[in-house]
Amino acid sequence: MSDFGLRISDCGLKDQLFVSFNPKSAIRNRGRVKMSKSAEPVMLDLASLPREQVGPFLLLGLPKESDKDRIESNWADRLKWARKNLMKVPLEDINWARDILNDLDKRIRADAASLNLDTTESVLQTLARRFGVAAGQPGRAWQPLDSEKALADYMPPAEVPDAAAVRAALTVPQVPEELPAVAVLLERLAQMPLDPWAVVLPK
Amino acid sequence: MPVVEVLEEVLPVAEPVQSQFEVAAQILDRAVQGGCQDANVLYMLALAHKRQGKTNEARSALRKISRPDANVILQMGLLSLEEGNLAQAEGEFQRARQMDKESYEICYNLLLTQLTLGKIEECTKLIPDAVELLDRSPGTLPGGAYAPDERRFLQLLQSLLQQCDETMLRDPRFDPVLSEMTPDDEQRLLKVVRSLGQLDVVHTLLKALTASRPRSAAVREAYIEAVLVKAKDVMDRCNWTEAELLLRPLANDRSASRANQVALLNLLGCCACLTQDFDGAINQFQNALKLSDRDPRLHQNLALAHELRSDLQSADAHWNRYFDLLDQRVPAPPDVPKYLNSLAYESMSRLASRYSEKEKWNNALGYVQRAARLRPDDPDTLERLFHLYNHAKRPQDARQTLNDLRRLRPTDPQLDLYELDLVEVKGLADIEKLLMEIDRILKRYPGDARVEERAVTMVGNVIPLMGNLCDQLTEQMGKVIDQVRNLPNYQINWTAVRDVMRDLLREFQKLRRIVGKCMPLVTSDEHKRIVRDLAEHIDKKMEACRSMGA
């Protein structure tokens, strides 16, 4: 960040930022700043503090309590914005901020020396959540109206046989009175060797 | 038996059970894979996926429907909304509406999607159609809403959107619908506006609503909140001037809640500070502190603003208050243990450095003493404390600190040299003693870079002292020579002159010996040149003394 821009407190133009164009003050400040011809408020490109004084938290738009994932995510966003000229901060400063925050000692030192955008009660974070713009939160919070087709009783156009008719059509074979397995079992028992000494006689 | 095992025995563990939507999706998916292309089966499969939050699968099932009707497109729009793709959702709702102009749900969703996208003109045109659909609807809508309530809400929204026109914002006209709405209607409207999730749109709508209802505290509060969130968003992109332009009109607003006022003044202070208007920043931070004196972060901001104006004295009070208030209320990163303790320590160390840069040793000493109380066994802090005691001319405390340091670093050779810092150099004897000690320590720790470096610095500090002593002796000699030159010969007490010259010669000889001892301890070329010149100068003076009868 440049440290050679116009210092607002030095030139006394602060109030002109917020009022319409005033020809008298334009004459008074002639030569110091290029004035717009329109009736829109005059926008001055003010000098910012050097990056060490702005601090890594403000450069990456992070609360001081952010965890590593949040640091990486904000860093990646800002890299994209800087490459697309959506942000005035140079890439070098964005990378510098990330390096500082990834080194714990440097991070704590930076915390001690940088401004807090939010209060201790985190009022701004709470408001951001309420408006659906906090990090990792889906933007929209309104509920759309849904109407689904009622298909609970839907019958697909396929031939499904009637369960009662199928049951009626089944013929169960009759169980024979003779049990053919008995003869086989007795035959197998008779073929087994018999040890007379192993027989325990009842007393 | 360990407690965990007992608990495992007593407490039933939930078995993973397939949800009914999961089972339905599996069966329907099997049917589709088996060749079923029935639109309703695909639709039911999409719903089963949707209810499980599987938007991709749901969309691919809907896409397989060969002739999608309005409801299918509506479902696709809902999926796009779920994915946060507002532009796609708008397109799908528009397509659905072309197919079915009678669906209030489609119309309502399109309306709110366009509103979220900030398409106020399109939205304004759509509201009469939605109202007409409501007129044809029964009392209660499918979502459970009551049609007359819904109609009233849409009329309010229409009036609000009409007020959003730029010319209307500059010169708001009286709108009876907006100015006479009930508190319940106002709450509903605020809720919907807040839920849009697009800051620019929310800001525009609330600005228009504030202009139409200037006496409503709830609307004013919501507007201030929106401005605060938007300003913070702008500041997160490092656009300090734009943020200040947003906040400035609200600077004197006292209608907001205390917390919001504090946040507003604090943000204004930060903007001012970041654009180097430090006086303005101090003013804003002080106003914020009047409302919330127990906020450590505000004290830190004010202290930093004073520092940036190079007014360390004024910053001091706020730093002290900051340290007093720094407790568990202050949010800290979850993955860093004892963060606040480290923060306090680093803040104190930093302040000590700032005061040391300005050679305000006592102020610096105060902060390092506090830092040492936080980390009593930290040798670096004690070393710093030792040097500050030396600078502040407190040799007793310095000696005590050096003893503590010896306890923590018993083998550190540098500490022997630190001992020499405590020697007060008053004359030639002190200088000689100092140089001998340095020589002794260097011989005891040969090749120790830290000792050599420190010794060079100490010898470098001694060289100017020798120069001063040489100048003093030369001056005395000059006075005697002047008197001898200006007085007639018979008035000169030659005995006294010889005595003085003898004394001066003795002092010069002593100094020459010390300079000789200094020579081997000097390493830099510059120092060597100075010492050599000094030795030559002393030799000349000694010769002069001798020529005067010494």
HADDOCK unambig.tbl for C-alpha pairs under 7 A between the chains (distance, minus, plus):
assign (segid A and resid 7 and name CA) (segid B and resid 276 and name CA) 6.48 0.50 0.50
assign (segid A and resid 8 and name CA) (segid B and resid 276 and name CA) 6.89 0.50 0.50
assign (segid A and resid 8 and name CA) (segid B and resid 277 and name CA) 6.27 0.50 0.50
assign (segid A and resid 9 and name CA) (segid B and resid 277 and name CA) 5.11 0.50 0.50
assign (segid A and resid 18 and name CA) (segid B and resid 245 and name CA) 6.65 0.50 0.50
assign (segid A and resid 46 and name CA) (segid B and resid 275 and name CA) 6.14 0.50 0.50
assign (segid A and resid 47 and name CA) (segid B and resid 275 and name CA) 5.99 0.50 0.50
assign (segid A and resid 48 and name CA) (segid B and resid 274 and name CA) 5.75 0.50 0.50
assign (segid A and resid 48 and name CA) (segid B and resid 275 and name CA) 5.11 0.50 0.50
assign (segid A and resid 48 and name CA) (segid B and resid 276 and name CA) 6.76 0.50 0.50
assign (segid A and resid 49 and name CA) (segid B and resid 274 and name CA) 5.85 0.50 0.50
assign (segid A and resid 49 and name CA) (segid B and resid 275 and name CA) 6.83 0.50 0.50
assign (segid A and resid 49 and name CA) (segid B and resid 276 and name CA) 6.71 0.50 0.50
assign (segid A and resid 54 and name CA) (segid B and resid 274 and name CA) 6.93 0.50 0.50
assign (segid A and resid 58 and name CA) (segid B and resid 236 and name CA) 6.57 0.50 0.50
assign (segid A and resid 59 and name CA) (segid B and resid 238 and name CA) 6.48 0.50 0.50
assign (segid A and resid 60 and name CA) (segid B and resid 236 and name CA) 6.97 0.50 0.50
assign (segid A and resid 61 and name CA) (segid B and resid 236 and name CA) 4.15 0.50 0.50
assign (segid A and resid 61 and name CA) (segid B and resid 237 and name CA) 6.82 0.50 0.50
assign (segid A and resid 65 and name CA) (segid B and resid 331 and name CA) 5.80 0.50 0.50
assign (segid A and resid 65 and name CA) (segid B and resid 332 and name CA) 4.51 0.50 0.50
assign (segid A and resid 65 and name CA) (segid B and resid 333 and name CA) 4.04 0.50 0.50
assign (segid A and resid 66 and name CA) (segid B and resid 333 and name CA) 5.63 0.50 0.50
assign (segid A and resid 67 and name CA) (segid B and resid 333 and name CA) 5.84 0.50 0.50
assign (segid A and resid 67 and name CA) (segid B and resid 334 and name CA) 6.82 0.50 0.50
assign (segid A and resid 67 and name CA) (segid B and resid 335 and name CA) 6.90 0.50 0.50
assign (segid A and resid 87 and name CA) (segid B and resid 237 and name CA) 6.21 0.50 0.50
assign (segid A and resid 108 and name CA) (segid B and resid 343 and name CA) 5.70 0.50 0.50
assign (segid A and resid 108 and name CA) (segid B and resid 346 and name CA) 6.87 0.50 0.50
assign (segid A and resid 109 and name CA) (segid B and resid 346 and name CA) 5.79 0.50 0.50
assign (segid A and resid 109 and name CA) (segid B and resid 347 and name CA) 6.97 0.50 0.50
assign (segid A and resid 112 and name CA) (segid B and resid 343 and name CA) 6.41 0.50 0.50
assign (segid A and resid 112 and name CA) (segid B and resid 346 and name CA) 6.79 0.50 0.50
assign (segid A and resid 112 and name CA) (segid B and resid 347 and name CA) 5.06 0.50 0.50
assign (segid A and resid 115 and name CA) (segid B and resid 270 and name CA) 6.90 0.50 0.50
assign (segid A and resid 115 and name CA) (segid B and resid 301 and name CA) 5.35 0.50 0.50
assign (segid A and resid 116 and name CA) (segid B and resid 297 and name CA) 6.23 0.50 0.50
assign (segid A and resid 116 and name CA) (segid B and resid 301 and name CA) 6.46 0.50 0.50
assign (segid A and resid 117 and name CA) (segid B and resid 266 and name CA) 6.95 0.50 0.50
assign (segid A and resid 117 and name CA) (segid B and resid 267 and name CA) 5.89 0.50 0.50
assign (segid A and resid 117 and name CA) (segid B and resid 270 and name CA) 6.67 0.50 0.50
assign (segid A and resid 118 and name CA) (segid B and resid 263 and name CA) 6.68 0.50 0.50
assign (segid A and resid 119 and name CA) (segid B and resid 263 and name CA) 6.38 0.50 0.50
assign (segid A and resid 119 and name CA) (segid B and resid 297 and name CA) 6.08 0.50 0.50
assign (segid A and resid 119 and name CA) (segid B and resid 298 and name CA) 6.91 0.50 0.50
assign (segid A and resid 120 and name CA) (segid B and resid 295 and name CA) 6.09 0.50 0.50
assign (segid A and resid 120 and name CA) (segid B and resid 296 and name CA) 6.97 0.50 0.50
assign (segid A and resid 120 and name CA) (segid B and resid 297 and name CA) 5.95 0.50 0.50
assign (segid A and resid 120 and name CA) (segid B and resid 329 and name CA) 6.87 0.50 0.50
assign (segid A and resid 120 and name CA) (segid B and resid 330 and name CA) 5.48 0.50 0.50
assign (segid A and resid 120 and name CA) (segid B and resid 331 and name CA) 6.99 0.50 0.50
assign (segid A and resid 123 and name CA) (segid B and resid 259 and name CA) 6.93 0.50 0.50
assign (segid A and resid 123 and name CA) (segid B and resid 263 and name CA) 6.79 0.50 0.50
assign (segid A and resid 124 and name CA) (segid B and resid 229 and name CA) 6.44 0.50 0.50
assign (segid A and resid 127 and name CA) (segid B and resid 225 and name CA) 6.72 0.50 0.50
assign (segid A and resid 127 and name CA) (segid B and resid 229 and name CA) 6.56 0.50 0.50
assign (segid A and resid 128 and name CA) (segid B and resid 229 and name CA) 5.82 0.50 0.50
assign (segid A and resid 131 and name CA) (segid B and resid 194 and name CA) 5.45 0.50 0.50
assign (segid A and resid 131 and name CA) (segid B and resid 195 and name CA) 6.24 0.50 0.50
assign (segid A and resid 131 and name CA) (segid B and resid 197 and name CA) 5.71 0.50 0.50
assign (segid A and resid 132 and name CA) (segid B and resid 195 and name CA) 6.83 0.50 0.50
assign (segid A and resid 132 and name CA) (segid B and resid 197 and name CA) 4.81 0.50 0.50
assign (segid A and resid 133 and name CA) (segid B and resid 197 and name CA) 6.09 0.50 0.50
assign (segid A and resid 139 and name CA) (segid B and resid 197 and name CA) 4.25 0.50 0.50
assign (segid A and resid 139 and name CA) (segid B and resid 198 and name CA) 6.75 0.50 0.50
assign (segid A and resid 140 and name CA) (segid B and resid 195 and name CA) 5.91 0.50 0.50
assign (segid A and resid 140 and name CA) (segid B and resid 196 and name CA) 5.03 0.50 0.50
assign (segid A and resid 140 and name CA) (segid B and resid 197 and name CA) 4.53 0.50 0.50
assign (segid A and resid 141 and name CA) (segid B and resid 195 and name CA) 4.56 0.50 0.50
assign (segid A and resid 141 and name CA) (segid B and resid 196 and name CA) 6.23 0.50 0.50
assign (segid A and resid 141 and name CA) (segid B and resid 197 and name CA) 6.60 0.50 0.50
assign (segid A and resid 142 and name CA) (segid B and resid 192 and name CA) 6.51 0.50 0.50
assign (segid A and resid 142 and name CA) (segid B and resid 195 and name CA) 5.18 0.50 0.50
assign (segid A and resid 142 and name CA) (segid B and resid 196 and name CA) 6.46 0.50 0.50
assign (segid A and resid 144 and name CA) (segid B and resid 109 and name CA) 5.59 0.50 0.50
assign (segid A and resid 145 and name CA) (segid B and resid 105 and name CA) 5.26 0.50 0.50
assign (segid A and resid 145 and name CA) (segid B and resid 109 and name CA) 6.43 0.50 0.50
assign (segid A and resid 145 and name CA) (segid B and resid 143 and name CA) 6.57 0.50 0.50
assign (segid A and resid 146 and name CA) (segid B and resid 105 and name CA) 6.55 0.50 0.50
